[in-house]
Amino acid sequence: MLILSKEAMDSVLSLKGKLAGAAGKDECIADTEKMIEIKESHLCRADWGSCCGSICGLPGQIDSEIGMLRQLVQTLQESDKAKAVPLIDDYIRYLKSNYQTEYPDRW
């Protein structure tokens, strides 16, 4: 199983807090787009190793995460916070089921 860094975990939890709080839509979109940028970088690296076969299905897993985050951005752009909060909860559940964290008691 892959490890989710403390920084990545904190950024997702911070985004959830911002969505639940009074943070501006633009701030939440910017944070989510930064997550997408990082995941796209990870996807490129995972694809580079594809000449030797897929590494534990990693490219597909990362691509799924990117799709979830893009859906979140689209929902935020539509100013639908009521739909955005469950999307971030779905993303957190996905991370929990596919990653171990450096600090398991933080979830």
C-alpha positions in Angstrom: 0.0 0.0 0.0 1.2 3.5 -0.7 1.9 6.1 1.9 0.2 9.5 2.0 2.5 12.2 3.4 1.6 14.4 6.3 1.6 17.4 4.0 -0.8 15.8 1.5 -3.1 14.7 4.3 -3.0 18.1 5.9 -3.9 19.8 2.6 -6.9 17.6 2.1 -8.1 18.1 5.6 -7.5 21.8 5.3 -9.6 21.9 2.1 -12.4 20.1 3.9 -12.3 22.7 6.7 -12.3 25.5 4.2 -15.3 24.0 2.4 -17.2 23.6 5.7 -16.3 27.1 6.8 -16.5 30.5 5.3 -13.5 30.3 3.0 -13.9 31.8 -0.4 -14.8 29.8 -3.4 -11.7 31.0 -5.2 -9.4 29.9 -2.4 -10.9 26.4 -2.4 -10.6 26.2 -6.2 -7.0 27.3 -6.1 -6.1 24.7 -3.5 -7.9 21.9 -5.4 -6.2 22.9 -8.7 -2.8 22.8 -6.9 -3.7 19.2 -5.8 -4.5 18.3 -9.4 -1.2 19.8 -10.5 0.7 17.6 -8.0 -1.3 14.5 -9.0 -0.7 15.1 -12.7 3.0 15.3 -11.9 2.8 12.0 -10.1 0.8 10.5 -13.0 3.6 11.5 -15.4 6.2 9.8 -13.2 4.1 6.7 -12.9 3.6 6.6 -16.6 7.3 6.8 -17.2 7.7 3.4 -15.6 4.9 1.9 -17.7 7.4 0.5 -20.2 8.0 -2.2 -17.7 4.3 -2.7 -16.9 2.0 -0.8 -14.6 3.3 -0.4 -11.1 0.5 -1.8 -9.0 -2.1 0.0 -11.1 -0.7 3.3 -9.9 -1.5 5.3 -13.1 -5.2 4.3 -12.9 -5.4 5.1 -9.3 -3.9 8.6 -9.7 -6.1 9.2 -12.8 -9.1 8.4 -10.6 -8.0 10.9 -8.0 -7.5 13.6 -10.7 -11.0 13.0 -11.9 -12.5 13.3 -8.4 -10.6 16.6 -7.9 -11.7 18.0 -11.3 -15.3 17.2 -10.4 -14.8 19.1 -7.2 -13.4 22.1 -9.0 -16.3 22.1 -11.5 -18.8 21.9 -8.6 -17.0 24.8 -6.8 -17.1 26.9 -10.0 -20.8 26.4 -10.1 -20.9 27.7 -6.5 -22.6 24.5 -5.3 -21.1 24.1 -1.8 -23.8 21.6 -0.8 -22.5 19.2 -3.5 -18.8 20.1 -2.9 -18.6 18.9 0.7 -19.8 15.4 -0.1 -17.3 15.2 -2.9 -14.4 16.0 -0.6 -15.7 13.4 1.8 -15.7 10.9 -1.0 -12.2 11.8 -1.9 -11.1 11.4 1.7 -12.7 7.9 1.8 -10.9 7.1 -1.4 -7.6 8.1 0.1 -8.2 6.1 3.3 -9.0 3.0 1.3 -6.0 3.3 -1.0 -3.2 4.8 1.1 -1.7 4.4 4.5 -0.9 7.7 6.3 2.3 8.7 8.1 0.0 9.4 11.1 -2.9 6.9 11.1 -4.6 8.5 14.1 -5.1 11.8 12.1 -8.0 10.7 10.0 
